[in-house]
Amino acid sequence: MPAKKALLSDDALQLVARRFAVLGEPMRLRLLRALIEGEKSVGALAAETEGTQANVSRHLQTLAEAGLVGRRKEGLQVFYSIADPSIFDLCELVCGSLNQQTRARARIFA
């Protein structure tokens, strides 16, 4: 039997819920994926994700407020990069779980 894990307080659960809410938007996930390769300007991110610059900027602001990305201004351009690389561990965990579930379902219908 696995060891019992400590229960989170209600305040901690609120923080966790907010983090998942930030990640619950596909465009934000696309932006994080685009930033895996390194720092990019808002314009480059808009082009890569096929979003408008205003929409991409709004999502990047949300990611920055959550501490997932950092920003750097150079002249008139703003560049974003990953501030919390552990986000990719979380994404891998979720993707791995989804992959297993998909394979299990495929075996049922095969």
MARMIMAR-396846 format. One record per residue (C-alpha): x, y negated, z; residue number from 1; residue in one letter. Coordinates in nm, 4 decimals. Each point is the difference from the previous one (the first is absolute). Layout:
% residues N
@xx:X, yy:Y, zz:Z, seq:NUM, type:A
...
//
This chain:
% residues 110
@xx:0.0000, yy:0.0000, zz:0.0000, seq:1, type:M
@xx:0.1464, yy:-0.3428, zz:-0.0950, seq:2, type:P
@xx:0.0973, yy:-0.2379, zz:0.2783, seq:3, type:A
@xx:-0.2724, yy:-0.2445, zz:0.0975, seq:4, type:K
@xx:0.0695, yy:-0.3482, zz:-0.1383, seq:5, type:K
@xx:-0.0548, yy:-0.3177, zz:0.1987, seq:6, type:A
@xx:-0.3330, yy:-0.1659, zz:-0.0706, seq:7, type:L
@xx:0.0092, yy:-0.3524, zz:-0.1391, seq:8, type:L
@xx:-0.1652, yy:-0.2858, zz:0.1834, seq:9, type:S
@xx:-0.2966, yy:-0.1771, zz:-0.1583, seq:10, type:D
@xx:0.2270, yy:-0.2961, zz:-0.0838, seq:11, type:D
@xx:0.2482, yy:0.2315, zz:-0.1710, seq:12, type:A
@xx:-0.2813, yy:0.1635, zz:-0.1951, seq:13, type:L
@xx:-0.1081, yy:-0.3451, zz:-0.1222, seq:14, type:Q
@xx:0.3530, yy:-0.0621, zz:-0.1316, seq:15, type:L
@xx:0.0071, yy:0.3370, zz:-0.1734, seq:16, type:V
@xx:-0.3408, yy:-0.0641, zz:-0.1563, seq:17, type:A
@xx:0.1190, yy:-0.3368, zz:-0.1322, seq:18, type:R
@xx:0.3076, yy:0.1615, zz:-0.1555, seq:19, type:R
@xx:-0.2142, yy:0.2600, zz:-0.1765, seq:20, type:F
@xx:-0.2423, yy:-0.2711, zz:-0.1143, seq:21, type:A
@xx:0.2891, yy:-0.1858, zz:-0.1633, seq:22, type:V
@xx:0.0996, yy:0.3215, zz:-0.1776, seq:23, type:L
@xx:-0.3581, yy:0.0764, zz:-0.1034, seq:24, type:G
@xx:0.0216, yy:-0.2226, zz:-0.3087, seq:25, type:E
@xx:0.1372, yy:0.1645, zz:-0.3182, seq:26, type:P
@xx:0.1611, yy:-0.3226, zz:-0.1270, seq:27, type:M
@xx:0.2034, yy:-0.0296, zz:0.3200, seq:28, type:R
@xx:0.1178, yy:0.3574, zz:-0.0440, seq:29, type:L
@xx:0.0977, yy:-0.0786, zz:-0.3613, seq:30, type:R
@xx:0.1971, yy:-0.3014, zz:0.1234, seq:31, type:L
@xx:0.1819, yy:0.2099, zz:0.2592, seq:32, type:L
@xx:0.0768, yy:0.2598, zz:-0.2664, seq:33, type:R
@xx:0.1377, yy:-0.2735, zz:-0.2271, seq:34, type:A
@xx:0.2255, yy:-0.1222, zz:0.2806, seq:35, type:L
@xx:0.1608, yy:0.3412, zz:0.0550, seq:36, type:I
@xx:0.2592, yy:-0.0985, zz:-0.2609, seq:37, type:E
@xx:0.0882, yy:-0.3203, zz:0.1862, seq:38, type:G
@xx:-0.0868, yy:-0.3666, zz:0.0241, seq:39, type:E
@xx:-0.2217, yy:-0.1507, zz:-0.2694, seq:40, type:K
@xx:-0.1582, yy:-0.3347, zz:-0.0751, seq:41, type:S
@xx:-0.3747, yy:-0.0539, zz:0.0183, seq:42, type:V
@xx:-0.0073, yy:-0.0372, zz:-0.3793, seq:43, type:G
@xx:0.1837, yy:0.3291, zz:-0.0530, seq:44, type:A
@xx:-0.2332, yy:0.1756, zz:0.2436, seq:45, type:L
@xx:-0.3054, yy:-0.1450, zz:-0.1726, seq:46, type:A
@xx:0.1241, yy:0.1239, zz:-0.3363, seq:47, type:A
@xx:0.0910, yy:0.3459, zz:0.1322, seq:48, type:E
@xx:-0.3310, yy:0.0520, zz:0.1801, seq:49, type:T
@xx:-0.2064, yy:-0.1693, zz:-0.2717, seq:50, type:E
@xx:-0.1517, yy:-0.2368, zz:0.2542, seq:51, type:G
@xx:-0.0448, yy:-0.3729, zz:-0.0113, seq:52, type:T
@xx:0.2615, yy:-0.2061, zz:0.1770, seq:53, type:Q
@xx:-0.2643, yy:-0.1407, zz:0.2399, seq:54, type:A
@xx:-0.1306, yy:0.3481, zz:0.0897, seq:55, type:N
@xx:0.3484, yy:0.1442, zz:0.0415, seq:56, type:V
@xx:0.1023, yy:-0.2960, zz:0.2183, seq:57, type:S
@xx:-0.3026, yy:0.0527, zz:0.2228, seq:58, type:R
@xx:0.0787, yy:0.3700, zz:0.0478, seq:59, type:H
@xx:0.3680, yy:-0.0730, zz:0.0617, seq:60, type:L
@xx:-0.1007, yy:-0.2497, zz:0.2686, seq:61, type:Q
@xx:-0.2055, yy:0.2707, zz:0.1718, seq:62, type:T
@xx:0.2924, yy:0.2439, zz:-0.0194, seq:63, type:L
@xx:0.2352, yy:-0.2665, zz:0.1380, seq:64, type:A
@xx:-0.2341, yy:-0.0808, zz:0.2903, seq:65, type:E
@xx:-0.0038, yy:0.3718, zz:0.0829, seq:66, type:A
@xx:0.3804, yy:0.0049, zz:0.0033, seq:67, type:G
@xx:0.0262, yy:0.2423, zz:-0.2910, seq:68, type:L
@xx:0.1700, yy:-0.2374, zz:-0.2429, seq:69, type:V
@xx:0.2290, yy:-0.2957, zz:0.0404, seq:70, type:G
@xx:0.0211, yy:-0.3069, zz:-0.2187, seq:71, type:R
@xx:0.2780, yy:-0.2259, zz:-0.1146, seq:72, type:R
@xx:-0.0379, yy:-0.3253, zz:-0.1881, seq:73, type:K
@xx:0.2506, yy:-0.1054, zz:-0.2632, seq:74, type:E
@xx:-0.0888, yy:-0.3276, zz:-0.1663, seq:75, type:G
@xx:-0.3554, yy:0.0328, zz:-0.1265, seq:76, type:L
@xx:0.0027, yy:0.3807, zz:0.0027, seq:77, type:Q
@xx:-0.0935, yy:0.2265, zz:0.2885, seq:78, type:V
@xx:0.1571, yy:0.3435, zz:0.0260, seq:79, type:F
@xx:-0.1382, yy:0.2900, zz:0.2010, seq:80, type:Y
@xx:0.1683, yy:0.3100, zz:0.1382, seq:81, type:S
@xx:-0.0857, yy:0.2852, zz:0.2340, seq:82, type:I
@xx:0.0368, yy:-0.1067, zz:0.3634, seq:83, type:A
@xx:-0.1093, yy:0.3291, zz:0.1573, seq:84, type:D
@xx:0.1422, yy:0.2969, zz:-0.1932, seq:85, type:P
@xx:-0.1803, yy:0.2429, zz:0.2327, seq:86, type:S
@xx:-0.3104, yy:-0.0722, zz:-0.2073, seq:87, type:I
@xx:0.1371, yy:0.2396, zz:-0.2620, seq:88, type:F
@xx:0.0208, yy:0.2794, zz:0.2602, seq:89, type:D
@xx:-0.3676, yy:-0.0549, zz:0.0727, seq:90, type:L
@xx:-0.0856, yy:0.0019, zz:-0.3717, seq:91, type:C
@xx:0.1965, yy:0.3235, zz:-0.0516, seq:92, type:E
@xx:-0.1795, yy:0.1627, zz:0.2913, seq:93, type:L
@xx:-0.3422, yy:-0.0983, zz:-0.1355, seq:94, type:V
@xx:0.0895, yy:0.0955, zz:-0.3578, seq:95, type:C
@xx:0.1358, yy:0.3371, zz:0.1135, seq:96, type:G
@xx:-0.3183, yy:0.0714, zz:0.1927, seq:97, type:S
@xx:-0.2185, yy:-0.0995, zz:-0.2962, seq:98, type:L
@xx:0.2102, yy:0.2169, zz:-0.2306, seq:99, type:N
@xx:-0.0483, yy:0.3027, zz:0.2279, seq:100, type:Q
@xx:-0.3747, yy:-0.0589, zz:0.0196, seq:101, type:Q
@xx:-0.0245, yy:-0.0317, zz:-0.3773, seq:102, type:T
@xx:0.1904, yy:0.3242, zz:-0.0538, seq:103, type:R
@xx:-0.2169, yy:0.1808, zz:0.2539, seq:104, type:A
@xx:-0.3161, yy:-0.1181, zz:-0.1749, seq:105, type:R
@xx:0.1392, yy:0.0997, zz:-0.3379, seq:106, type:A
@xx:0.0622, yy:0.3547, zz:0.1283, seq:107, type:R
@xx:-0.3616, yy:0.0247, zz:0.1177, seq:108, type:I
@xx:-0.1322, yy:-0.0826, zz:-0.3482, seq:109, type:F
@xx:0.2604, yy:0.1917, zz:-0.1988, seq:110, type:A
//
